[in-house]
Structure formats: C-alpha cells, structure tokens
Amino acid sequence: MGHAEERLREMGVVLPALPPPIANYLPAKLVGNLVHTAGQVSTTAEGPIKGKLGATLSVAEGQAATRACVVNCLAAIRDVVGSLDRVRQVVAVHGLVNSAQDCEDQAAAMNGASDFVVAVFGEAGRHVRTSAGVASLPMGFAASVYMIVEVE
C-alpha cells in the first residue's frame, strides 16, 4: 500500500507512545475501513505547546502546534491498525486552534498539519479540512486536531 512508515523514518519523526486518555474516550476507533481519531492535542516529546494564536503564538508556532497534533493522530492510528502503511488515503483533517478573539490566521496555522500529512502520505494524503478558531482548549493547549483515514 503506502510508504508512510519509511517517510516518517526519513523525516526523523518518531511517533510517541499514546498517553492514556484523560477522560472516557478512545484515542482512535476503526469503523469499517475508516479510522477516526479523537482530537489529539499539541504536545511533543519536549512538552506541551500552549497558548493563543494571534496573542502569545505566531503563525509559525501555530503551524508547529497543529503538526504536533497530527504526529499524535498518526500514533493513535498506528495503534489501531498496526502500521501507517495500511492507510489508503487521508479523508479529513479537522483542527481547532486556540485563538485570540480577533485572530483570522487559523487556516494558516492548520497548514502545519496539512503540509505534514501530505509529506507523509503523498497524493494519498490530500484531504478535506476544517480550520476553526476557538476561545480556549482544555489545559490551554494551542491546538487540537482529529483525522479520518481509510485503511486497506
């Protein structure tokens, strides 16, 4: 099928171990041939990325935050299906960006997520997307992204 695992290695990206959910939900769920992830937040091996786009975070920092969310989504997907090489296509990438009230840069911040998805999956990574600004996110995270992928 795909070469996503190889692309991640080439990019030097190591998917994290999934932390236990902080509430009553699953990190990802396979339904038929679609995997739906929960909203994964902007945390990395170096720690959480917190703040508000347009106030304490620049667009570049927002892009790093949404990319971090996708890394966590991919870890959740891999946990359910065993290998990201089973991903036939990425259907959707939906993002919530913690934003200042007058901020209009959510789509630019979400490019961090979308560009990373396409880098990993190539043409199969092209997806539909939502970029929404929100007044706050749990624990002050900068972003939360969820994905839907089709698997073989």
DSSP file (Angstrom, degrees, kcal/mol; ACC not computed):
  #  RESIDUE AA STRUCTURE BP1 BP2  ACC     N-H-->O    O-->H-N    N-H-->O    O-->H-N    TCO  KAPPA ALPHA  PHI   PSI    X-CA   Y-CA   Z-CA
    1    1 A M              0   0    0      0, 0.0    85,-0.2     0, 0.0     2,-0.1   0.000 360.0 360.0 360.0 -93.7    0.0    0.0    0.0
    2    2 A G        -     0   0    0     83,-1.9    83,-0.1     1,-0.0     3,-0.1  -0.449 360.0-137.7-111.7-179.6    1.9    3.0    1.2
    3    3 A H     >  +     0   0    0    117,-0.2     4,-2.4    -2,-0.1     5,-0.2  -0.084  59.7 125.4-124.5  30.7    5.3    4.1    2.3
    4    4 A A  H  > S+     0   0    0      1,-0.2     4,-2.5     2,-0.2     5,-0.2   0.886  72.2  52.9 -62.4 -41.2    4.3    6.3    5.3
    5    5 A E  H  > S+     0   0    0      1,-0.2     4,-2.0     2,-0.2    -1,-0.2   0.916 111.4  47.1 -62.4 -42.4    6.4    4.4    7.8
    6    6 A E  H  > S+     0   0    0      2,-0.2     4,-2.7     1,-0.2    -2,-0.2   0.904 110.8  51.9 -65.2 -42.0    9.5    4.9    5.6
    7    7 A R  H  X S+     0   0    0     -4,-2.4     4,-2.1   113,-0.2    -2,-0.2   0.910 108.1  51.6 -62.4 -41.6    8.8    8.6    5.0
    8    8 A L  H  X>S+     0   0    0     -4,-2.5     5,-2.6     2,-0.2     4,-0.6   0.931 110.6  48.4 -60.4 -44.4    8.5    9.1    8.8
    9    9 A R  H ><5S+     0   0    0     -4,-2.0     3,-1.2     1,-0.2    -2,-0.2   0.928 110.8  50.8 -60.4 -45.0   11.9    7.5    9.3
   10   10 A E  H 3<5S+     0   0    0     -4,-2.7    -1,-0.2     1,-0.3    -2,-0.2   0.850 111.1  49.0 -60.9 -34.3   13.4    9.6    6.5
   11   11 A M  H 3<5S-     0   0    0     -4,-2.1    -1,-0.3    -5,-0.2    -2,-0.2   0.539 113.7-120.3 -81.6  -7.4   11.9   12.7    8.2
   12   12 A G  T <<5 +     0   0    0     -3,-1.2     2,-0.6    -4,-0.6    -3,-0.2   0.735  61.2 150.4  74.1  22.8   13.3   11.7   11.6
   13   13 A V      < -     0   0    0     -5,-2.6     2,-0.6    -6,-0.2    -1,-0.2  -0.796  27.9-168.3 -94.4 122.5    9.9   11.6   13.1
   14   14 A V        -     0   0    0     -2,-0.6    57,-0.0    -3,-0.1    -5,-0.0  -0.945  21.0-131.7-107.9 121.2    9.3    9.1   15.9
   15   15 A L        -     0   0    0     -2,-0.6    57,-0.1     1,-0.1     3,-0.1  -0.521  27.0-121.7 -73.3 138.3    5.7    8.6   16.8
   16   16 A P        -     0   0    0      0, 0.0     2,-0.2     0, 0.0    -1,-0.1  -0.302  24.4 -98.6 -76.6 160.0    5.1    8.8   20.6
   17   17 A A        -     0   0    0      1,-0.1    59,-0.1    -2,-0.0    58,-0.1  -0.568  51.5-103.6 -68.4 142.6    3.6    6.2   22.8
   18   18 A L        -     0   0    0     -2,-0.2    -1,-0.1    57,-0.2    54,-0.0  -0.541  30.3-136.3 -73.7 128.4    0.0    7.0   23.4
   19   19 A P        -     0   0    0      0, 0.0     3,-0.1     0, 0.0    -1,-0.0  -0.486  35.8 -92.2 -73.8 155.6   -0.8    8.5   26.7
   20   20 A P        -     0   0    0      0, 0.0     6,-0.1     0, 0.0     0, 0.0  -0.434  52.3 -95.1 -64.8 143.6   -3.8    7.2   28.4
   21   21 A P        -     0   0    0      0, 0.0     5,-0.0     0, 0.0    -3,-0.0  -0.254  23.8-138.4 -57.4 146.8   -7.0    9.3   27.6
   22   22 A I  S    S+     0   0    0     -3,-0.1     2,-0.2     2,-0.0     0, 0.0   0.404  83.7  18.1 -89.3   3.4   -7.7   11.9   30.3
   23   23 A A  S    S-     0   0    0      2,-0.2     2,-1.6     0, 0.0     0, 0.0  -0.787 109.8 -57.1-151.6-166.2  -11.5   11.1   30.1
   24   24 A N  S    S+     0   0    0     -2,-0.2     2,-0.3     2,-0.0    -2,-0.0  -0.576  93.9  92.3 -89.3  77.1  -13.9    8.4   28.9
   25   25 A Y  S    S-     0   0    0     -2,-1.6    -2,-0.2    13,-0.0     3,-0.0  -0.963  70.2-109.7-155.8 168.1  -12.9    8.1   25.2
   26   26 A L        -     0   0    0     -2,-0.3     3,-0.1     1,-0.1    12,-0.1  -0.814  20.2-132.8-102.0 145.6  -10.7    6.2   22.8
   27   27 A P  S    S-     0   0    0      0, 0.0    11,-2.8     0, 0.0     2,-0.3   0.839  90.3  -6.3 -64.6 -32.3   -7.7    7.7   21.1
   28   28 A A  E     -A   37   0A   0      9,-0.3     2,-0.4    48,-0.1     9,-0.2  -0.979  64.4-157.3-159.6 154.4   -8.8    6.2   17.8
   29   29 A K  E     -A   36   0A   0      7,-2.4     7,-2.5    -2,-0.3     2,-0.5  -0.992  13.4-139.2-142.6 131.2  -11.5    3.8   16.6
   30   30 A L  E     +A   35   0A   0     -2,-0.4     2,-0.5     5,-0.2     5,-0.2  -0.788  22.4 177.8 -88.2 124.2  -11.8    1.6   13.5
   31   31 A V  E >   -A   34   0A   0      3,-3.4     3,-2.1    -2,-0.5     2,-0.4  -0.953  66.2 -46.7-128.7 108.7  -15.3    1.6   12.0
   32   32 A G  T 3  S-     0   0    0     -2,-0.5    -2,-0.0     1,-0.3   118,-0.0  -0.548 123.2 -26.9  64.0-122.1  -15.5   -0.4    8.8
   33   33 A N  T 3  S+     0   0    0     -2,-0.4   118,-2.8    -3,-0.1     2,-0.4   0.135 122.2  93.3-109.8  20.3  -12.4    0.7    6.8
   34   34 A L  E <   -AB  31 150A   0     -3,-2.1    -3,-3.4   116,-0.2     2,-0.5  -0.937  58.3-155.8-114.0 134.6  -12.3    4.2    8.4
   35   35 A V  E     -AB  30 149A   0    114,-2.9   114,-2.2    -2,-0.4     2,-0.5  -0.942  10.0-166.1-105.5 126.2  -10.2    5.1   11.4
   36   36 A H  E     -AB  29 148A   0     -7,-2.5    -7,-2.4    -2,-0.5     2,-0.3  -0.936   8.1-153.2-108.1 129.4  -11.5    8.2   13.3
   37   37 A T  E     -A   28   0A   0    110,-2.6    -9,-0.3    -2,-0.5     2,-0.1  -0.704  16.0-118.5 -97.8 157.2   -9.1    9.7   15.8
   38   38 A A        -     0   0    0    -11,-2.8     2,-0.5    -2,-0.3   109,-0.3  -0.387  55.6 -73.7 -72.7 166.2  -10.1   11.7   18.9
   39   39 A G        -     0   0    0    107,-0.1     2,-0.4    -2,-0.1   107,-0.3  -0.554  54.7-154.3 -64.5 117.4   -8.9   15.3   19.0
   40   40 A Q  E     -C  145   0A   0    105,-3.2   105,-2.4    -2,-0.5    33,-0.1  -0.827  11.5-134.7 -99.1 135.2   -5.2   15.0   19.7
   41   41 A V  E     -C  144   0A   0     -2,-0.4     2,-1.8   103,-0.2   103,-0.2  -0.330  26.2 -89.4 -92.3 170.1   -3.6   18.0   21.4
   42   42 A S  S    S+     0   0    0    101,-1.4     7,-3.6     7,-0.2     2,-0.4  -0.555  71.7 132.6 -82.8  82.1   -0.4   19.9   20.7
   43   43 A T  E     -F   48   0B   0     -2,-1.8     2,-0.2     5,-0.3    29,-0.1  -0.987  27.9-178.7-132.4 145.8    2.1   18.0   22.8
   44   44 A T  E >   -F   47   0B   0      3,-2.2     3,-1.3    -2,-0.4    21,-0.0  -0.711  49.0 -89.7-129.5 178.1    5.6   16.8   21.8
   45   45 A A  T 3  S+     0   0    0      1,-0.3    -1,-0.0    -2,-0.2    -2,-0.0   0.793 128.4  55.6 -61.3 -27.2    8.5   14.9   23.5
   46   46 A E  T 3  S-     0   0    0      1,-0.3    -1,-0.3     0, 0.0    -3,-0.0   0.598 124.5 -91.6 -81.9 -11.3    9.7   18.3   24.6
   47   47 A G  E <   -F   44   0B   0     -3,-1.3    -3,-2.2     2,-0.0    -1,-0.3  -0.741  61.0 -29.7 129.3-177.8    6.4   19.1   26.3
   48   48 A P  E     -F   43   0B   0      0, 0.0     2,-0.7     0, 0.0    -5,-0.3  -0.374  43.6-139.2 -74.3 149.5    3.1   20.8   25.6
   49   49 A I        +     0   0    0     -7,-3.6    93,-2.6    94,-0.1    94,-0.4  -0.949  36.9 170.2-106.2 112.7    2.6   23.6   23.1
   50   50 A K  B     +G  141   0C   0     -2,-0.7    91,-0.2    91,-0.3     2,-0.2  -0.779  17.2  73.0-121.1 162.7    0.2   26.0   24.8
   51   51 A G        -     0   0    0     89,-2.0     2,-0.5    -2,-0.3    47,-0.2  -0.695  69.6 -68.4 128.6-177.8   -1.0   29.5   24.0
   52   52 A K    >>> -     0   0    0     -2,-0.2     5,-2.3    45,-0.1     3,-1.9  -0.956  38.4-122.8-120.2 126.7   -3.3   31.5   21.8
   53   53 A L  B 345S+hi  57  99D   0     45,-3.2    47,-2.9    -2,-0.5    50,-0.2  -0.429 101.9  21.0 -60.6 133.8   -2.7   32.2   18.1
   54   54 A G  T 345S+     0   0    0      3,-2.2    -1,-0.3    45,-0.2     4,-0.1   0.405 129.8  48.0  85.1  -4.1   -2.6   35.9   17.5
   55   55 A A  T <45S-     0   0    0     -3,-1.9    -2,-0.2     2,-0.3    -1,-0.1   0.540 132.1  -2.2-126.5 -69.6   -1.8   36.7   21.1
   56   56 A T  T  <5S+     0   0    0     -4,-1.7     2,-0.4     1,-0.1    -3,-0.2   0.513 124.2  62.3-106.2  -7.8    1.0   34.5   22.5
   57   57 A L  B   < -h   53   0D   0     -5,-2.3    -3,-2.2    85,-0.0    -2,-0.3  -0.964  68.7-143.0-124.3 137.3    1.7   32.4   19.4
   58   58 A S     >  -     0   0    0     -2,-0.4     4,-2.3    -5,-0.2     5,-0.1  -0.345  37.1-101.4 -80.9 170.8    2.9   33.3   15.9
   59   59 A V  H  > S+     0   0    0      2,-0.2     4,-2.6     1,-0.2     5,-0.2   0.915 125.3  53.2 -60.1 -42.8    1.5   31.6   12.8
   60   60 A A  H  > S+     0   0    0      1,-0.2     4,-2.1     2,-0.2    -1,-0.2   0.901 109.8  47.4 -61.1 -40.5    4.8   29.6   12.6
   61   61 A E  H  > S+     0   0    0      2,-0.2     4,-1.9     1,-0.2    -1,-0.2   0.873 110.6  52.5 -68.1 -35.7    4.2   28.4   16.2
   62   62 A G  H  X S+     0   0    0     -4,-2.3     4,-2.4     2,-0.2    -2,-0.2   0.889 107.9  51.5 -63.8 -39.3    0.6   27.6   15.4
   63   63 A Q  H  X S+     0   0    0     -4,-2.6     4,-2.2     1,-0.2    -2,-0.2   0.904 108.8  50.3 -63.9 -41.3    1.8   25.5   12.5
   64   64 A A  H  X S+     0   0    0     -4,-2.1     4,-2.1     1,-0.2    -1,-0.2   0.880 110.4  51.7 -62.5 -37.2    4.2   23.6   14.8
   65   65 A A  H  X S+     0   0    0     -4,-1.9     4,-1.9     2,-0.2    -2,-0.2   0.927 111.0  44.8 -67.1 -45.0    1.3   23.0   17.2
   66   66 A T  H  X S+     0   0    0     -4,-2.4     4,-1.8    43,-0.3    -2,-0.2   0.868 111.9  53.3 -70.1 -33.2   -1.0   21.6   14.5
   67   67 A R  H  X S+     0   0    0     -4,-2.2     4,-2.2     2,-0.2    -1,-0.2   0.923 107.0  52.4 -62.1 -43.9    1.8   19.5   13.1
   68   68 A A  H  X S+     0   0    0     -4,-2.1     4,-1.8     1,-0.2    -2,-0.2   0.890 106.3  54.1 -59.4 -39.8    2.4   18.1   16.7
   69   69 A C  H  X S+     0   0    0     -4,-1.9     4,-2.2     1,-0.2    -1,-0.2   0.920 107.5  50.0 -59.5 -43.7   -1.3   17.2   16.9
   70   70 A V  H  X S+     0   0    0     -4,-1.8     4,-3.0     2,-0.2     5,-0.2   0.892 105.1  56.6 -65.7 -39.2   -1.0   15.2   13.6
   71   71 A V  H  X S+     0   0    0     -4,-2.2     4,-1.7     1,-0.2    -1,-0.2   0.923 110.4  45.9 -55.4 -42.7    2.0   13.3   14.9
   72   72 A N  H  X S+     0   0    0     -4,-1.8     4,-1.9     2,-0.2    -2,-0.2   0.861 110.2  53.4 -70.2 -35.3   -0.2   12.3   17.8
   73   73 A C  H  X S+     0   0    0     -4,-2.2     4,-2.6     2,-0.2    -2,-0.2   0.925 108.1  50.7 -61.2 -44.0   -3.1   11.4   15.5
   74   74 A L  H  X S+     0   0    0     -4,-3.0     4,-2.8     1,-0.2    -2,-0.2   0.872 107.6  53.0 -64.3 -36.1   -0.7    9.2   13.5
   75   75 A A  H  X S+     0   0    0     -4,-1.7     4,-2.0    -5,-0.2    -1,-0.2   0.907 110.6  47.8 -62.8 -40.6    0.4    7.4   16.7
   76   76 A A  H  X S+     0   0    0     -4,-1.9     4,-1.2     2,-0.2    -2,-0.2   0.903 112.6  48.4 -67.0 -40.9   -3.3    6.8   17.5
   77   77 A I  H >X S+     0   0    0     -4,-2.6     4,-2.3     1,-0.2     3,-0.6   0.943 111.3  49.6 -64.2 -47.3   -4.0    5.5   14.0
   78   78 A R  H 3X S+     0   0    0     -4,-2.8     4,-2.7     1,-0.2    -1,-0.2   0.882 105.6  58.3 -58.8 -38.1   -0.9    3.2   14.1
   79   79 A D  H 3< S+     0   0    0     -4,-2.0    -1,-0.2     1,-0.2    -2,-0.2   0.843 112.2  40.7 -61.0 -33.5   -2.0    1.9   17.5
   80   80 A V  H << S+     0   0    0     -4,-1.2    -2,-0.2    -3,-0.6    -1,-0.2   0.861 128.5  26.5 -82.7 -38.8   -5.3    0.7   15.9
   81   81 A V  H  < S-     0   0    0     -4,-2.3     2,-0.4    -5,-0.1    -2,-0.2   0.492  95.4-126.5-110.8  -4.2   -4.1   -0.7   12.6
   82   82 A G  S  < S+     0   0    0     -4,-2.7     2,-0.3    -5,-0.3    -4,-0.1  -0.103  83.6  33.9  91.2 -38.5   -0.5   -1.7   13.3
   83   83 A S    >   -     0   0    0     -2,-0.4     3,-1.5    -6,-0.2     4,-0.1  -0.985  64.6-138.5-152.4 138.3    1.2    0.2   10.5
   84   84 A L  G >  S+     0   0    0     -2,-0.3     3,-1.7     1,-0.3   -80,-0.2   0.643  98.8  79.2 -70.8 -13.0    0.6    3.5    8.8
   85   85 A D  G 3  S+     0   0    0      1,-0.3   -83,-1.9   -82,-0.1    -1,-0.3   0.663  82.1  66.6 -67.0 -14.3    1.4    1.7    5.5
   86   86 A R  G <  S+     0   0    0     -3,-1.5    66,-2.5   -85,-0.2     2,-0.5   0.568  74.0 109.8 -79.6  -9.7   -2.2    0.4    5.7
   87   87 A V  E <   -D  151   0A   0     -3,-1.7    64,-0.3    64,-0.2   -83,-0.1  -0.566  44.8-176.8 -72.2 118.1   -3.5    3.9    5.2
   88   88 A R  E     -     0   0A   0     62,-2.6     2,-0.3    -2,-0.5    63,-0.2   0.880  67.4 -17.7 -79.8 -43.3   -5.1    4.0    1.7
   89   89 A Q  E     -D  150   0A   0     61,-1.6    61,-3.0    36,-0.1     2,-0.6  -0.983  58.9-116.5-160.6 153.2   -6.0    7.7    1.9
   90   90 A V  E     -D  149   0A   0     34,-3.0    59,-0.2    -2,-0.3     3,-0.1  -0.855  29.4-177.3 -91.0 123.0   -6.4   10.5    4.4
   91   91 A V  E     +     0   0A   0     57,-2.2    37,-2.5    -2,-0.6     2,-0.3   0.917  59.1   1.4 -87.1 -49.7  -10.0   11.6    4.2
   92   92 A A  E     -De 148 128A   0     56,-1.9    56,-2.1    35,-0.2     2,-0.4  -0.994  43.6-167.2-147.8 146.4  -10.2   14.6    6.6
   93   93 A V  E     -De 147 129A   0     35,-2.2    37,-1.3    -2,-0.3     2,-0.4  -0.967  19.3-175.1-131.9 115.5   -8.1   16.7    8.9
   94   94 A H  E     -De 146 130A   0     52,-3.1    52,-2.7    -2,-0.4     2,-0.4  -0.943   5.0-169.2-118.2 131.9  -10.1   18.9   11.2
   95   95 A G  E     -De 145 131A   0     35,-2.7    37,-2.4    -2,-0.4     2,-0.5  -0.948  20.4-161.7-130.2 143.3   -8.5   21.4   13.6
   96   96 A L  E     -De 144 132A   0     48,-3.0    48,-2.2    -2,-0.4     2,-0.5  -0.983  18.3-162.7-113.6 125.0   -9.4   23.6   16.5
   97   97 A V  E     -De 143 133A   0     35,-3.1    37,-2.4    -2,-0.5     2,-0.4  -0.948  21.8-126.6-115.9 121.2   -6.9   26.4   17.1
   98   98 A N  E     + e   0 134A   0     44,-2.5   -45,-3.2    -2,-0.5     2,-0.3  -0.521  48.7 178.2 -63.8 117.6   -6.8   28.2   20.4
   99   99 A S  B     -i   53   0D   0     35,-2.6   -45,-0.2    -2,-0.4     2,-0.1  -0.920  37.3-108.1-135.8 149.0   -7.1   31.8   19.2
  100  100 A A    >   -     0   0    0    -47,-2.9     3,-1.8    -2,-0.3   -45,-0.1  -0.403  48.2-105.8 -64.6 153.1   -7.3   35.4   20.2
  101  101 A Q  T 3  S+     0   0    0      1,-0.3    -1,-0.1    34,-0.1    32,-0.1   0.837 118.7  39.3 -55.7 -38.7  -10.8   36.8   19.6
  102  102 A D  T 3  S+     0   0    0    -48,-0.1    -1,-0.3     2,-0.0     2,-0.2   0.335  87.6 123.3 -96.1   8.3   -9.7   38.9   16.6
  103  103 A C    <   +     0   0    0     -3,-1.8     3,-0.1   -50,-0.2    30,-0.1  -0.471  30.4 174.4 -73.4 137.8   -7.3   36.3   15.1
  104  104 A E        +     0   0    0     -2,-0.2     3,-0.3     1,-0.1     4,-0.2   0.092  54.8  94.8-125.6  20.4   -8.0   35.2   11.5
  105  105 A D     >  +     0   0    0      1,-0.2     4,-2.3     2,-0.1     5,-0.2   0.131  42.3 112.2-103.5  19.6   -5.0   33.0   10.9
  106  106 A Q  H  > S+     0   0    0      1,-0.2     4,-2.6     2,-0.2    -1,-0.2   0.905  78.1  51.7 -61.4 -41.4   -6.4   29.6   11.8
  107  107 A A  H  > S+     0   0    0     -3,-0.3     4,-0.8     1,-0.2    -1,-0.2   0.907 109.9  49.8 -62.6 -40.4   -6.2   28.3    8.2
  108  108 A A  H >4 S+     0   0    0      1,-0.2     3,-0.6     2,-0.2     4,-0.4   0.908 111.2  49.2 -63.5 -41.2   -2.5   29.4    8.0
  109  109 A A  H >< S+     0   0    0     -4,-2.3     3,-1.6     1,-0.2     4,-0.4   0.897 106.5  56.3 -64.0 -39.6   -1.8   27.6   11.3
  110  110 A M  H >X S+     0   0    0     -4,-2.6     4,-2.5     1,-0.3     3,-0.6   0.678  87.2  78.4 -68.5 -16.3   -3.6   24.4   10.1
  111  111 A N  H <X S+     0   0    0     -4,-0.8     4,-2.8    -3,-0.6     5,-0.3   0.804  84.5  64.3 -61.0 -26.0   -1.2   24.4    7.1
  112  112 A G  H <> S+     0   0    0     -3,-1.6     4,-1.1    -4,-0.4    -1,-0.2   0.898 108.1  39.9 -60.5 -40.0    1.3   22.9    9.5
  113  113 A A  H <> S+     0   0    0     -3,-0.6     4,-2.3    -4,-0.4    -2,-0.2   0.949 118.6  45.3 -72.0 -51.2   -1.0   19.9    9.9
  114  114 A S  H  X S+     0   0    0     -4,-2.5     4,-2.3     1,-0.2     5,-0.2   0.905 112.0  50.3 -64.2 -43.9   -2.0   19.6    6.2
  115  115 A D  H  X S+     0   0    0     -4,-2.8     4,-2.0     1,-0.2    -1,-0.2   0.895 111.8  49.1 -62.6 -38.9    1.5   20.0    4.8
  116  116 A F  H  X S+     0   0    0     -4,-1.1     4,-2.1    -5,-0.3    -2,-0.2   0.916 108.9  52.4 -66.2 -43.0    2.9   17.4    7.2
  117  117 A V  H  X S+     0   0    0     -4,-2.3     4,-2.8     1,-0.2     5,-0.3   0.925 112.0  45.6 -58.6 -45.5    0.1   14.9    6.2
  118  118 A V  H  X S+     0   0    0     -4,-2.3     4,-2.2     1,-0.2    -1,-0.2   0.863 109.9  55.0 -68.4 -35.1    0.9   15.3    2.5
  119  119 A A  H  < S+     0   0    0     -4,-2.0    -1,-0.2    -5,-0.2    -2,-0.2   0.882 115.1  39.9 -62.7 -37.3    4.6   15.0    3.2
  120  120 A V  H  < S+     0   0    0     -4,-2.1  -113,-0.2     1,-0.1    -2,-0.2   0.913 130.1  25.3 -77.8 -44.3    4.0   11.7    4.9
  121  121 A F  H >< S-     0   0    0     -4,-2.8     3,-1.1     1,-0.3    -3,-0.2   0.479  88.8-153.0-105.1  -3.9    1.3   10.2    2.6
  122  122 A G  G >< S-     0   0    0     -4,-2.2     3,-2.3    -5,-0.3    -1,-0.3  -0.359  72.4 -11.0  64.5-145.9    2.0   11.9   -0.7
  123  123 A E  G >  S+     0   0    0      1,-0.3     3,-1.6     2,-0.2    -1,-0.3   0.819 135.1  62.9 -58.0 -32.6   -1.0   12.3   -3.0
  124  124 A A  G <  S+     0   0    0     -3,-1.1   -34,-3.0     1,-0.3    -1,-0.3   0.635  94.5  64.8 -67.2 -12.6   -3.0    9.9   -0.8
  125  125 A G  G <  S+     0   0    0     -3,-2.3    -1,-0.3    -7,-0.2     2,-0.2   0.536  70.0 114.7 -87.7  -7.1   -2.6   12.5    2.0
  126  126 A R    <   +     0   0    0     -3,-1.6     2,-0.3    -4,-0.3   -36,-0.2  -0.491  48.4 164.8 -67.5 132.8   -4.7   15.2    0.2
  127  127 A H        -     0   0    0     -2,-0.2   -35,-0.2   -38,-0.1     2,-0.2  -0.858  42.6 -97.7-145.2 166.0   -7.7   15.7    2.4
  128  128 A V  E     -e   92   0A   0    -37,-2.5   -35,-2.2    -2,-0.3     2,-0.3  -0.593  48.3-164.7 -84.6 160.1  -10.7   17.8    3.2
  129  129 A R  E     -e   93   0A   0     -2,-0.2     2,-0.4   -37,-0.2   -35,-0.2  -0.994  26.0-157.0-152.1 150.7  -10.2   20.1    6.2
  130  130 A T  E     -e   94   0A   0    -37,-1.3   -35,-2.7    -2,-0.3     2,-0.5  -0.995   9.5-170.5-124.2 136.5  -11.8   22.4    8.7
  131  131 A S  E     +e   95   0A   0     -2,-0.4     2,-0.4   -37,-0.2   -24,-0.2  -0.943  16.9 171.4-126.6 107.8   -9.8   25.2   10.4
  132  132 A A  E     -e   96   0A   0    -37,-2.4   -35,-3.1    -2,-0.5     2,-0.4  -0.946  26.4-139.9-123.3 138.8  -11.7   26.7   13.3
  133  133 A G  E     -e   97   0A   0     -2,-0.4     2,-0.3   -37,-0.2   -35,-0.2  -0.773  22.9-168.5 -91.4 139.4  -10.6   29.2   16.0
  134  134 A V  E     -e   98   0A   0    -37,-2.4   -35,-2.6    -2,-0.4     3,-0.1  -0.920  30.8-124.7-128.2 155.3  -11.8   28.6   19.5
  135  135 A A  S    S-     0   0    0     -2,-0.3     2,-0.3     1,-0.2   -34,-0.1   0.798  89.6 -13.2 -68.5 -30.0  -11.8   30.8   22.6
  136  136 A S        -     0   0    0    -38,-0.0    -1,-0.2   -36,-0.0     6,-0.1  -0.981  56.3-147.0-163.4 163.2  -10.0   28.1   24.6
  137  137 A L    >   -     0   0    0     -2,-0.3     3,-2.2     4,-0.2     4,-0.1  -0.934  47.9 -73.0-131.4 157.0   -8.9   24.4   24.6
  138  138 A P  G >  S+     0   0    0      0, 0.0     3,-1.7     0, 0.0    -1,-0.0  -0.205 116.5   0.0 -51.8 136.3   -8.5   22.1   27.6
  139  139 A M  G 3  S-     0   0    0      1,-0.3    -3,-0.0   -89,-0.0     0, 0.0   0.630 123.6 -74.1  58.0  18.1   -5.5   22.8   29.7
  140  140 A G  G <  S+     0   0    0     -3,-2.2   -89,-2.0     1,-0.2    -1,-0.3   0.616  76.7 169.0  78.6  12.2   -4.5   25.7   27.5
  141  141 A F  B <   -G   50   0C   0     -3,-1.7   -91,-0.3   -91,-0.2    -1,-0.2  -0.233  37.5-133.3 -58.7 149.7   -3.3   23.6   24.5
  142  142 A A  S    S+     0   0    0    -93,-2.6   -44,-2.5  -100,-0.3     2,-0.3   0.790  79.2   3.3 -75.0 -29.5   -2.6   25.6   21.4
  143  143 A A  E     - D   0  97A   0    -94,-0.4  -101,-1.4   -46,-0.2     2,-0.3  -0.989  49.2-158.9-155.9 159.5   -4.4   23.2   19.1
  144  144 A S  E     -CD  41  96A   0    -48,-2.2   -48,-3.0    -2,-0.3     2,-0.4  -0.968  19.5-176.5-142.0 127.0   -6.5   20.0   18.8
  145  145 A V  E     -CD  40  95A   0   -105,-2.4  -105,-3.2    -2,-0.3     2,-0.3  -0.966   6.6-170.1-127.4 139.6   -6.7   18.1   15.5
  146  146 A Y  E     - D   0  94A   0    -52,-2.7   -52,-3.1    -2,-0.4     2,-0.3  -0.965   9.0-160.8-127.5 153.2   -8.6   15.0   14.6
  147  147 A M  E     - D   0  93A   0     -2,-0.3  -110,-2.6  -109,-0.3     2,-0.4  -0.875  14.5-154.3-129.7 156.5   -8.3   12.9   11.5
  148  148 A I  E     +BD  36  92A   0    -56,-2.1   -57,-2.2    -2,-0.3   -56,-1.9  -0.995  23.3 177.8-128.2 126.0  -10.3   10.3    9.4
  149  149 A V  E     -BD  35  90A   0   -114,-2.2  -114,-2.9    -2,-0.4     2,-0.5  -0.950  25.6-132.5-128.2 149.6   -8.3    7.9    7.3
  150  150 A E  E     -BD  34  89A   0    -61,-3.0   -62,-2.6    -2,-0.3   -61,-1.6  -0.861  27.2-165.0 -97.2 133.8   -9.3    5.0    5.1
  151  151 A V  E       D   0  87A   0   -118,-2.8   -64,-0.2    -2,-0.5   -65,-0.1  -0.821 360.0 360.0-117.2 157.7   -7.3    1.8    5.6
  152  152 A E              0   0    0    -66,-2.5   -65,-0.1    -2,-0.3    -1,-0.1   0.456 360.0 360.0 -78.7 360.0   -7.0   -1.3    3.5
